[in-house]
C-alpha cells in the first residue's frame, strides 16, 4: 500500500537553496488534488513559489504547518488515495521522518550538518550535540536508560529555531565515558548541572525521556534556580512499575535478533525497530564498560524489579511549569502513572503510541513542546 502514498517534500528551487518555509497551504487536508495543482506556497530567502502536487489523490496530511521552516527534502505533506488507512499514513510518516533524519545527519558536506563533539565535564567525557542559537531560553535534552542523543533525532533540529538546544549522552551511554558512579538519578542530575556550568547556562528548559525524565525532576528539585520548565516524556519516578523484561533483556542481549526483540518494547509500531537501529545500539553495548555501567544504573534505579525513586511529590511541588507527554500503549512505564497528579500539570496522551512518542509522533510532540517552551521563555 505504501506505493499508493506520495510524500510531499520540501522542494529545491535553486542550487543554493538548503531550506524553505511553508508560507501557506492552498489545499486543506482531506480535499482532493490533481497532479499539477498548486498545493502550497514555499518561501525562501529570495522568492516565494507555489509548489505543485506531484500526484493526484487526497491531501491526507499537512505534516508541516504554515510558518514552519524545514530543510530541502523534509516531509511536509502526504497525498494518497482515500482507501489507504489512516494508520498506514501515520506509519509512513514516522518511517519517512526517521530515515530522513538519519540520512540528513550522516550526509557529508551538508552545511546544516553539525557533528557531536566530546566535552570534558568534571571527571567525565560527554558526547554533546549543540544546535541552534537565539535569544530564547536554551533547551537541554536528556535521554533514557540505554539510549543516547540520537533518541532526539526527530526533535533536536526542529526545536532549534531561534533557540540553542543541547543533547548529550549520559555517562555510561553512547559516546560518553562509562563511569556512572553509584548510577543514581542524583548522580546524573549532578553531571547535568556540571554540563550547564561548562556551557555557562544559568537557566534552561529541560526535556527528559523515561529515566531522563526522572533525572530532569531530580535536577529541578536539587537546583530549581536552573530549570525554567520541564517537558517530561513518560518519565521515571511516578510509580513503582517498570518493565524489567526490557531492562534485563537490554542489558543481556548480545546478538542482533535478541536485541531487536527487546527494542520492540519501546514502540507501538514494531516495524520502526529495524536492523540498522539495532546494530547501532549493539555497537554501543559492546564498548568497554558499557554493560557494567548499565548494570549499575539498573541496580540503583530499579532495585528488586521496581522503580526505586518516588518523584510524584517532586512533580506535584515542581518549582516551574511542567508538561507531561505519554504514549497510551507504553510497554515500559504504564501511562496510568500519569494519573492523579496536580491539575496544574498539562498532560498529553497519544493513542496508538508506545514509550517513545518523540519518535512515533514526532511532529505532534515538537508542536506541543515548541508552544510550551515559547510560553515559558525567560
ROBASE-636003 format. One record per residue: x, y, z of N, C-alpha, C, CB in turn. Coordinates in steps of 0.001 Angstrom, whole numbers, plus 500000, padded with zeros to 6 digits. Atoms other than C-alpha are relative to their C-alpha. Glycine has a CB too. Layout:
// ROBASE-636003
XYZXYZXYZXYZ
...
//
This chain:
// ROBASE-636003
500813498792500000500000500000500000500847501260500000499080500005501193
499159498817499899502957502317500621500243500631498643501319499653500649
499784499462501340503340502654496849498895500964499610500090498872498982
501103499105500288499975504437496841500102501301500790498686499314500298
499794498800499187501306507054499260501108500833499372500352499630501476
499011499105500599503111510040497758500459501023501029499419500710498754
499504498980499071505358512090500042500118501351499300501366499582500586
499790498630500471505278515856499550501161500550500818498688500899500151
498796499577499283508745517107500421500379501435499654501163499063499681
499533498634500239510373520498500731500800500035498702500861500514501192
499323499992501301511381521316497131501290500810500032499073500557498931
498767499230500170514707522692495973499833500864498758501263499060499878
500273499093501111514060525763493814501270500531499336499167501155500483
498748499502500561517714526627493228501174499281500623500131501509500211
498830500725499516521227525285493702500386500400501415501167500227499073
499570499513498685521806527445496781498967499742501092500296501481499928
501069500180499010518537526525498495500267498778500877498634499859499300
499812501103499049519017524406501632498779499786500881501216500263500872
501197500132499188515720525067503416498921500920499458500298500317501480
501115499165500425512315526577502855498959500087501089499377499461498719
501060499771499021509365527890504810498643499736499356500066501445500561
501368500221500466505788526680504414499232501303500209499310498795500759
500631498680499896504238530064503639498480499901500069500406500869498818
501456500128499950500696528797503142499500498845499154499346501284499544
500624501094500741498809525665502189498790500525499222499576498854500963
501137499599500823496321526142499342498893498950499998500457500267498578
500965501102499957494595522773499790499868499534501444500438498819499067
500229500445498622493009521727503075500130498481500090498604500452500496
499943501455499819493594518239504500498639499362499736500476499652501419
501241500696500321491028515782503218499391500398498668499010500239501072
500529499535501283490483517651499956500736499322498848500121501537499885
499344500618501159491184516126496516500962500969499322498955499515498993
499020499199500725494128517325494481500424499214498761501238500350500905
499535500633501229495282516611490929501475500314499787499164500468498788
498601499751500335498844516280489718500099501307499222500599498819499179
499840498707500645499979519768488746499245501125500668499572499906498599
500706498955499251497587521598491063500960500699500956498802499402500783
499196499276499016499157524333493165499577499548501395499837501552499837
500284500657498729499433522777496602500372500857501197500731498690500075
499492499269498845501482525009498878500988501058499534500664499041501016
499009498957500266503440528269498796501225499748500862499415501416500273
498729500203499299507102527826499718500818501282499900500792498783499407
499225498757499937509131530834500825501469499683500264499444500941501101
498564500114499762512918531008500534500530501388500331500744499389498759
499406498699499687515346533791501362499901500959498824501459499833500408
500031499161501197514927535058497801498607500137499380500943499443498976
501278499982500715511482534137496469498942499218500773500165499415498583
501092500865499555508082532656497240499392499369498756498918500800500830
500504500730501160506938529971494814498868499067500405501128499208499329
501031501012499792503859527812494509500570498645499600498706500330499185
499537501353500294504720524116494672498808499170499552500696499355501239
501094500770500582502593521835492510500022498558500495500080500035498472
500099501384499544501342518445493612500594499057498962498535499627500286
499418500954500951503372515618492044499069498833499672501298499462500550
500889501146500209500417513221492203498555500400500252500395498827500917
501429499801499741496645513003492207499567499132501173499156499672498740
500504500746498854494721511870495259499359500937500998501121499203500664
500520499185498906493648513265498608501183500508500816499001499186500897
498974499503499080495842515554500703499657499451501387500073501593500003
500356500694498764495798513238503697500605500659501239500446498557499925
499361499361498852498207515142505929500753501255499567500957499018500699
499069498873500059499769518571506243500982499763501144499255501422500122
499035500355498954502822517350508149500661501251500569501072499039499445
499391498741499567504402520808508279498939501097499991501203500388499084
500999498928499960502114523637509428500517501267499341499593500296501441
499599498699500526502138527130507965500998500646500950498771500917499794
499001499306499197505191529027509129501203499164500375499375500500501227
498873500855499599507456526020509694501081500007498925499523498553500266
498840500034500884510948526096508176500668498641500111501001501135500342
499434501348500015512442522762507119501061499891498910498892498944499784
498990500191501040515449521517505135499408499407498733501113499109500509
500408500590501271515134520552501488499915498481500160500995500386498861
500189501446499917513787517020501229499186499536501185501309499338500042
500787500373498822511950517080504560498537499821499616500137501066501113
501403500281500286508407515755504601499119501152500470499564498687500669
500923498932499612505769518497504551498538499575499857500260501244499160
501373500447500177502674516587503444499937498616499383499236500982499142
500201501340500563501212513324502192498744500007499135499887498924501129
501135500202500903498957512632499201499806498499499820500228500714498614
500295501424500181497241509257498972498537499832499645500347499188501274
501387500329500302494071507599497796499207499889501296499908498687499189
500860500055498815491132507669500191499943498608500611498602500454499647
500093501377499507491326503877500517501149499618500929499961499043498835
498856500324499136494682503964502326499630500319501447501282500794499566
500401499766498602494017503559506083500834501086500673500115498709500797
499292498959499257494944506397508436501228499443500701499070500650501019
498871500597499274497184504050510418501192499801499078499592498658500628
498908500202500949499201503288507294500647501333499633499491499288498735
499453498663500243499595507001506587500923500396501147498862501041499835
499198499630498831500866507561510126501311499219500041499208499758501289
498784500815500021503340504671509836500962500494498925499653498520499763
499166499491501089504590506037506516500723501272500431499148500270498745
499412498735499552505168509481508038501118499748501002498925500905500622
498994500280498976507044508085511033501255499416499380499443499044501056
498834500620500633509310505906508887500752500995499126499573498793499165
499350499026500884509965508660506344500842500969500821498949500773499165
499287499012499198510940511155509043501217499400500683499073500599501037
498859500650499353513175508666510848501135499789499004499577498653500617
498979500243501017515004507722507640500606501305499503499408499219498828
499478498710500452515300511355506543500939500594501033498855500974499710
499160499441498944516689512449509893501344499297500050499303499896501355
498752500762499936519268509660509864500887500312498809499712498499500061
499203499726501193520380510276506278500483501441499987499192499706498737
499625498591499974520412514040506797501152500233500961498804500868500391
498962499818498992522549513765509912501320499393499556499567499387501320
498773500693500390525033511372508291500561500497498673499745498517499915
499532499500501290525308513211504972501270500828500168498908500836499320
498737499268499928528795514531504357499926501253499132501180499102499557
499933498769500764529406518068503208498775500867500100500242499688498599
501191499169499837525998519375504242500319501179500907498824499175500574
499757498829499176526169522911505561499267499910501324499588501255499264
500806500061498791523491522087508087500460498921500966498567499772499641
499566501092499138525297519033509465500967500520501053500655498880499173
499126499638498891526789519777512875500250498730500793499375501135500902
499691501269499355528594516813514354500089500159501512501305499431499455
499780499982498551528530515951518060501490500099500313499400498739500657
498612499863499568531725516762519941500147499426501405500453501487499962
499710500485498658533399515421523071500397501172500885501117498929499974
499782498899499060533406517759526058500395499411501349498722500898500132
499591500441498671535250517282529342499225500782501051501526500179500200
500827499403498950532909517938532255500357499310501311498459499862499679
499526500628498768534467517318535653500900498834499656498819499531500878
499205501196500297535837513782535515499434499206498830500080499109501227
500688500730501067533581512808532615500297500594498625498496500001500250
499960499568501390533909512974528860498623499728499408501136499262499190
501371500121500487530482513635527372499932500305498508499068500938500778
500285499683501395529396513437523753498813500954499985499708498702499154
500987498921499970527422516630523143499667500432498579500522501204500825
500455499471501285525354517790520171499314501331500275499031498995499262
500402498632499675524881521562520320499497500673498729501184500807500628
500601499406501190522479523086517778499271501294500342499038499013499341
500850498823499878520790526430517235500616501129500791498721499622500624
499610498812499255521176529897518615498821500959499994501280500667499392
501086499031499931518968532804519548499800500491501408498717499402499476
500241499375498698517570534808522417499089499178500904499402501364499803
500907500809499182515083532171523602500789499182501019499150499068499109
499362500807498960515859530202526762500471498673499410499027499754501182
499492501263500553518099527223525862499229498791500524501480499843500327
500654501264499655516789523661525997501052498905500081498898499633498960
499115501155499853518655520591527270499159498733499916500792500057501348
500706501255500224517577517100526165500713498865500730499897499693498488
499415501098499226518129514101528481499307498696499611499870500261501538
500563501276500464517627510612527040499817499016501155500905499378498924
500309500994498984516627507457528890501002498867500097498668499437499741
499143501158499747518134504145530011500360499293498696499308499020500959
499540500691501188520258502563527285499958500820498728499203498794499810
500124499160501186519633505464524911501233500851499756498794500886500123
498958499006500245521769508258523539499355501196499320501164499413499128
500548498760500565521390511658521903499249499772498687501119500999499773
500739500291501236520139510006518690498515499766500261500595498780499309
501423500170499681516873509353520523499200501249499671499825499650501474
500663498723500291516105513014519744500157500409498536500559501097500901
499654499633501374516931512832516035498845500658499245500456498776499247
501138499371500675513406513869515008499530501269500701498852499023499908
500442498856499193513168516639517591501049501094500116499618499535501377
498923499078499657516558518247518075500030501216499075501336499278499947
499915498887500947516854520329514911498680500756499900500410499491498621
501317499364500113513105521004514796499762501012501105498905498951500025
500196499099498866513251522681518212501070501086500076499987499209501289
498849499094499915516467524599517478499882501195499067501269499249499689
500201498779500781514937527528515577499864501169500965498740499886499074
500012498872499075515794530705517481500300499603501431498676500682499947
499740500513498658516880528584520431501196499044499954498741499283500575
498917500967499862520023526768521500499445498730500639501173500585500846
500487501281499485519259523077522043501184499041500105498873499406499080
498853500867499730521826520757523611499515498609500388500892500595501118
500222501401499637521560516971523605501349499398500370499321499195498828
498735500639499628524172514785525263499760498553500401500686500768501151
500046501376499526524944511171526033500313499990501489500996499098499213
499729500153498578524658510423529731501255499155500203498794499362500720
498899500917499698527732508838531341499508498554499935500603500307501397
500376501399500142527719505118530616499228499690498738499200499586501162
500839500164501186525821505658527370500686500599498768498623500660500220
499553499427501260526606506297523709501497500222499937499304501289499761
498591499670500149529897508073523114500628500634501214500173500897498858
499453499413498771530366509330526679500801498964500781498869500569500880
499212500901499160532782507882529232499070499144500848500976500795500900
500874501038499447531493504878531112499904499975501524500470498678499535
500110499957498540531926505824534780498651500600500386501168500824500626
501316499510499584528426506129536258499901500137501516498906499066499494
500038499839498549529424506385539922499023499022500619499622501434500377
500999500892499396526554505000542020498835499680499071499467500616501265
501054500279500975524264505080538959498637500549500361499885498550499810
501276499466499521521564507095540728499525501181499162500121500421501456
500529498808500662519290509810539392500731501244500478498494500140500257
499287498840499451521071512267541691501368500151499358500148499873501521
498695499951500668524415511351540140499862500633498619500608498582499881
500170499471501354523142512045536623499526501455500024499004499137499216
500426498605499880521427515259537737501196500893500291498937500154501105
498801499224499682524738516455539183500882500170498765500795499323501128
499228499893501243526524515685535907499354501026499068500102498620499296
500704499027500842523849517710534093500274501422500468498488499726500007
499653498679499461524492520671536406501414500383499569499885500012501551
498630499723500429528202520385535607500051500374498522500897498789500266
500058499671501426527360520438531898499484501423499801499102498995499247
500526498634500090525295523611532361501060501010500406498751500161500883
498928499103499561528185525202534231501079500107498932500610499509501323
498985499998501059530586524196531468499612500951498873500200498581499446
500474499148501092528447525996528886499501501361500492498891499294499243
500422498727499409527695528900531251498524500277499712500868501151499466
501445499889500195523947528309531082499327500050501370499449498808499147
500559499890498648522367529659534277498599499419500134499973501437500417
501381500488499917518796528627533400499574499438498649499033501136500446
500378500670501242517393526207530823498648499308500156501078498980499585
501094500963500046514297524331529799500633498607499992499070500229498735
499480501369499992514795520607530416498925499055499473500451499578501434
500897500989500593513211517876528307500613498627500239499771500268498463
499455501296499655513673514368529648499065498874499635500314499945501457
500787501175500384512531510971528421500318498828500915500271499618498533
499855501218499213511960507954530686500948500235501178500513498845499117
499035499750498930514990507717533006500451501459499969501219499055499870
499632498596500135515924511150531624498970500931500595500205500342498559
501038499216499334512583512448532887500188499992501500498621499469499647
499694500076498577513464511201536356501202500846500366500243498567500405
498826499149499786516837512918536056499591501468499975501084499724498928
500461498613500101515103516139534982499268500431501265499086500171498782
500712499682498756512802516023538020500968500131501168498951498924500308
499000499938498933515750515328540315500813501279499898500928498778499945
499285498748500231517596518267538761499171501189500468500354500153498515
500873498892499592514603520557539323499887500091501513498609499836499386
500052500000498536514499519515542965501317500491500602499677498594500521
498687499675499442518250519895543542500453501409499645501027499004499515
499540498684500463518804523089541523498850500728499313501212499859499032
501197499404500618515407524761540963500281501304499270498954500244501051
499684498723500632517035528061540036500504499826498570501035500742500822
499444500251501332518465526426536909498955499530498992501098498975500094
500991500638500873515224524996535494498839500948499725499480498692500632
501084499099500404512845527248533543498686499251499829500360500715498701
501194500832500172510417524433532721500434498561499804499136500485498796
499754501423500199510125520663532455499047499449498946499845499227501328
500782500774500966508949518695529414500355498538500250500299500436498491
499721501370499578508642515098530588499261499010499111499605499795501472
500581501026500859508071512201528197500104498655500714500713499954498608
500048501290499297506987509012530001501090499924501060500148498832499005
498874499907499067509206509956532951500017498890501044499971501327500694
499832500915498878510591507576535537499635500721501294501455499457500062
500209499441498672509676508063539176498570500267500400500730501231500105
501398499687499681505888508324539037499194498777500415499339500651498814
500679501221499571505055504757540032501007498878500110498867499618499025
499018501072499795506724501508541062500211499099498789499579499161501155
499908500973501086506016499526537892501023500417498945498637499811499351
499089499823501126508700499130535235500154498633499336501398500587500461
499880501253500748509084496502532515501427499472500118499613500205498505
498656500531499790512080494550533800500407499026498901500083499314501349
499636500821501156511892492231530794500769500847498993498737499381499339
499242499091500866513042495264528817501355500333500620499202501295499743
498750499586499357515660496428531341501022498870499973499741500443501450
499070501131499958517229492993531848500328499484498608499421498874500840
499768500461501361516784491979528236500960500905499252498693499909499250
499103499053500656518516495138527051501437499776500467499561501454500285
498658500211499459521475494526529350500614498709499463499959499966501532
499471501332500302521818490847528447500132499710498509499122498964500622
500003500336501431521140490826524687501353500300499368498892500778499264
498697499797500640524366490339522734499992499601498527501067499209500736
500141500308501416523021489401519298498888500870499420499700498484499779
500926499073500649521071491446516770498542499587500188500316500097498519
501394500427499930517892489352516762499448500140501415499866498554499526
500465499914498609517667489158520555499788501448500416501003499325500946
500122498592499629518265492889520950498836500656499269501302500749499698
501108499427500772515801493760518190498662499674500656500022499476498550
501235500389499317513090491818520012499788500830501266500031498504500350
500099499197498777513859493734523222499634501443499664501327499957500789
500250498605500367513880497131521494498558500227499557500950500427498892
501390499853500449510393496467520136499055500337501145499535498726499319
500797499552498860509082497021523670499816501520499989500659499561501313
499969498540499916509850500721523091498915500683499179501336500498499558
500908499345500945507336501375520317498741499171499792500701500236498656
501245500696500350503778500531519367500092499445498582498783500953500127
499790500442501380504682500315515667501328499248499939499991501217499000
498793500822499896507166497422515814500893500091498761499615498557500237
499204499921501228508283497990512205501057501097500061499094500234498809
499015498919499875510215501058513372501355499493500475499490501062500959
498746500532499471512843498857515008500653499142498924499762499174501306
499347500677501109515000497954512026501389499493500344500083500917498827
498673500594499809518333496211511581501051501074500264500396499170498773
498978498965499837520321499440511282499968500591501405499806501109498963
500121499453498654518975500899514517500525498999501033498533500366500303
499575501027499051519559497608516325501512499846499998499337498663499673
498544500136500086523130497313515057500711501185500640500434499861498542
499413498817499356523869500880516195500007499839501517499224501275499606
500089500196498551522675500060519712500959498905500447498559499647500415
499125501117499645524605496786519724501461500437500014499807498835499021
498617499496500010527842498582518798500306500759501281500239500910498779
499797499264498744527417500886521780500103499033501171498851501004500238
500011500937498875526642497978524101501298499212500106498834499044499868
498767500785500006529884496251523080501228500820500373500204499382498644
498870499180499563532079499184524120500415499600501407499644501505499949
499485500344498676534309498557527113499292500804501082501514500240500067
500618499330498860532472499358530325498523500272499854500685501267500247
501407499642500220529032499830528750499056499079500767499669499953498509
500918500923499332527397496684530105500058500156501514500322498557499612
499869499809498550528788497189533610499299501280500439501486500042500410
500663498734499673527520500782533553498485499812500046500373501092498970
501443500244500029524019499653532577499550499181501207499609499281498705
500336500821498832524033497027535329499967500847501269501011498851500158
499960499119498829524997499678537890498772500901500052501276500852499986
501167499111500056522250502049536747498725499222500316499888500669498608
501202500805499765519638499284536721499873499622501471500023498734499133
500037500383498585520591498151540229499626501183500882501353499434500436
500274498804499192520409501724541548498582500519499798500995501098499663
501291499371500318517231502844539796498824499031500025500072500645498646
501084500990500040515252499596539605500288498830500946499802499478498560
499706501083499050516066497619542780498792499079500165500414500579501370
501072500991499793514062494427543221498918500076498924499364500199501370
500944499991501112512436494941539833498948501081500057499331498708499927
500945498886499886510677498162540813500775501311499939499171499905501324
499344498699499998511403501858540438500350500392501436499094501076499341
499534499698498651513458502980543403499753501422500453501435499719500091
500198498588499656512622506686543282498532500378499857500875500910499108
501366499470500058509231508188544117500081501508499822499185499631501290
499869498579500330509212511566542395498648500693499853500795500161498720
501319499355500089505464512230542499499923501249500877498899499013500407
500020498765499198505872514685545421500827501115499369500517499720501403
499159499002500670508651516423543487499234500628498844501320499362499490
500757499492501144506446516727540412498842500884500453499473498840499153
501137499212499515503428517961542363500441501348500564499238499221501066
499488498756499415505612520603544037501033500662499097500612499727501372
498989499480500926507634521452540929500049501527500039499713499520498568
499847498548499907509051524992541095499891500715498659501320500325500622
500051499424501346508444525568537380498844499358499237501355499791499242
501053500612500822505860524890534651500416498609499511499669500905498794
499737501381500415505563521222533648498969499577498961499973499036501221
500918500679500911504077519429530661500428498548499899499978500680498590
499768501441499964503760515667530527499461499380498717499333499355501250
500397500645501248503645513589527321500209498494500147500811500566498785
499922501445499769502927509846527273499258499265498896499415499627501387
500682500863500956502029507113524807499028499079500707501007499187499198
501036500807499354498817505293525632500364498513500023498667500195499285
499626501416500098500387501958524591501413499754500533499902499524498545
498657500143499424503602502386526629500144498628500665500279501132501029
499754501330499437505006498928527432501140500002501018500313499015498886
498899499914499037507873500169529647499505500580501321501153500861499436
500581499339498832506195502585532063498532500272499683500770501336500362
501419499860500355502376502386532095499512501436500110499151499111500886
500513498633500042500546505587531205499149500321501226499184500215498732
500781499756498775498424505138534337500831500690501078499445498682500545
499154499297499040501423506524536234499830501515499899501462499625499784
500284498570500142500301509921534937498706500395500692499928500376498532
501274499705499341497014509636536836500216500618501382499160498723500122
500008499492498636496254511588539992501002501082500312500221498905500908
499033498925499780498787514365539509499283501342500131501027500051498848
500551498662499848498264518057540178499332500467498709501095500981500412
500736499502501165495741519695537865500783501066499246498652500562500430
499205498956500657498351522358537082500955499431498956500787500783501036
499076500640500934500385519837535087499253499652498715500638498726500630
500621500291501299499449519800531401500379498590499565500438501042498922
499746501382500401499090516232530154499540499763498569499296499024500952
500314500346501381499146514945526586500215498499499843500881500817498982
499922501448500181498369511263525989499702499686498537499005499250500955
500107500294501428498870509907522460499500498570499801501365500203499293
500533501336500268496748507000521258500881499272498986498545500088499483
499235500865500911498432504087519434501476500377499944499409500065498601
498594499606499898501854505316520613500593499301501216500158501561500110
499333500704498923504376503486522785500845500895500886500847498932499438
499165499333499005507203504519525109500795501174499428500949499004500612
499183498945500606508893506859522606499171500902499092501152499385499208
500795499102500845506416509499521427500853500947499171499055500803500853
499135499105500770509337511670520318500445499377498687501215500383500819
499701500696501247509962509034517641498724499665499238500795498725500279
501204500502500672506492507681516889499044501101499553499270499058500912
500857498877500436504635511010516717500772501303500191498639500034500805
499065498891499815507481513485516415499376501359499710501203499805499119
500578498698500353505504516253514709499078500512501097499232499902498680
500898499603498912502862516269517445500797500442501220499056498844500373
499168499667498837505500516257520176500698501332499793501037498895500262
499272498758500259507517519026518540499085501214500084500664499947498631
500936498881499944504461521239518152499594500345501418498776499689499189
500385499777498602503368520785521767501150500617500778499561498681500662
498835499525499246506869521327523112500371501423499596501199499064499783
499643498658500456507588524386520960499046501041500577499991500066498466
500984499077499426504371526059522087500236500187501493498573499488499753
499768499957498553505076525198525724501257500808500328500125498572500569
498749499284499728508667526480525603499841501496499764501132499451499126
500183498584500329507677529737523939499197500717501081499299500148498643
500820499404498940505075530363526637500801500261501270498821499095500318
499278499929498735507678529936529367501460500406499836499927498675500696
498654499441500168510808531542527914500218501138500988500213500500498548
499656498925499064512618533919530232500823501061499282500780499444501222
//
